[in-house]
Amino acid sequence: QVQLVESGGGLVQPGGSLRLSCAASGIIFGSNDMGWYRQAPGKERELVAAITSGGSTNYADSVKGRFTISRDNAKKVVFLQMNSLKPEDTAVYYCYRRRTDLTRTLTSWGQGTQVTVSS
């Protein structure tokens, strides 16, 4: 059974930092692309950052230069380091995994962790 468990969310002041973690189980971690989406109230879920099984990364324009995604394949964890946080970063952040083979794409989601940026 696939499980993705996020942690590290919370309340932080503008300009502050948080580090989100997503621990995976039930998958061959190194064979999966990993990433983070977020969803703010009244808005659609949007991709924040992604990292492929090979380590390539991409980011939403709104977080480039402030957020960094990384992965530890040995520990089966993906991280999202968030610096210079802004009120507009407030959202529920969801970890996901995606694996594509010749015939199908498998996607799983975590339960989400709340990030609130406010003074």
C-alpha positions in Angstrom: 0.0 0.0 0.0 1.4 3.4 -1.0 1.6 6.0 1.7 2.9 9.5 1.4 3.1 11.4 4.7 3.8 15.1 4.8 5.1 17.1 7.7 6.7 20.5 8.5 3.8 22.8 7.8 2.8 25.5 10.1 2.4 29.3 10.7 5.3 31.5 9.7 5.8 35.2 9.3 6.4 36.8 5.9 10.0 36.4 5.0 10.4 33.3 7.1 11.3 29.8 6.1 9.8 26.3 6.4 10.9 22.9 5.3 8.3 20.4 4.2 9.1 16.6 4.2 7.2 13.8 2.5 8.0 10.3 3.6 7.1 7.5 1.2 6.4 3.9 1.8 5.1 1.0 -0.4 6.9 2.2 -3.5 10.2 1.8 -5.2 11.1 5.4 -4.3 14.0 5.8 -6.7 11.8 4.9 -9.7 9.2 7.6 -9.0 9.1 11.3 -9.9 8.1 13.3 -6.8 6.8 16.7 -6.2 4.6 19.2 -4.5 1.3 20.8 -5.4 -0.5 23.4 -3.4 -4.1 24.6 -3.1 -5.2 27.9 -1.6 -8.8 28.5 -0.6 -11.0 29.1 -3.7 -8.2 28.3 -6.1 -7.2 25.4 -8.2 -4.4 23.0 -7.2 -1.1 24.2 -8.8 2.2 22.5 -9.2 4.9 24.1 -7.0 8.0 22.0 -7.6 8.9 18.6 -9.1 11.9 16.3 -9.1 12.3 13.4 -11.5 13.7 10.0 -10.6 16.9 11.2 -12.2 17.1 14.4 -10.1 16.0 17.0 -12.6 13.9 19.7 -11.1 11.3 22.3 -12.2 9.5 25.0 -10.4 6.5 27.3 -10.7 7.5 30.8 -11.7 6.1 32.1 -8.5 8.5 30.2 -6.4 11.7 30.1 -8.4 14.7 31.4 -6.4 12.8 30.9 -3.1 11.9 27.2 -3.0 14.2 24.2 -3.4 13.0 20.6 -3.9 15.3 17.7 -3.1 15.1 14.0 -2.5 16.9 11.4 -0.4 16.4 8.1 -2.1 18.0 6.1 0.7 15.5 7.5 3.2 12.6 7.7 0.8 11.9 11.3 1.6 11.3 14.4 -0.6 11.9 17.8 0.8 10.6 21.3 -0.1 12.7 24.1 1.4 10.7 27.3 1.3 12.5 30.6 2.0 11.4 34.2 1.8 7.8 33.1 2.3 5.0 35.4 1.2 1.3 35.6 2.3 0.4 34.3 -1.2 2.2 31.1 -0.4 -0.5 30.2 2.1 -2.1 27.0 1.0 -2.4 23.3 1.7 0.7 21.6 0.3 0.4 18.1 -1.1 3.1 15.7 -1.9 2.7 13.3 -4.9 4.5 10.6 -6.6 4.2 9.6 -10.2 5.5 6.6 -12.1 5.0 6.0 -15.7 5.7 2.7 -17.5 4.9 1.5 -21.0 1.2 1.0 -20.3 0.1 3.3 -17.5 0.8 6.2 -15.1 0.4 5.7 -11.4 -0.1 8.7 -9.2 -0.5 8.9 -5.4 -1.1 11.8 -3.1 -0.4 12.6 0.5 -3.0 14.0 2.9 -1.6 17.6 2.7 0.0 19.9 5.2 -1.1 23.5 5.9 1.3 26.3 5.4 0.1 29.7 6.6 2.2 32.9 6.0 0.9 35.7 8.1 2.1 38.4 10.5 
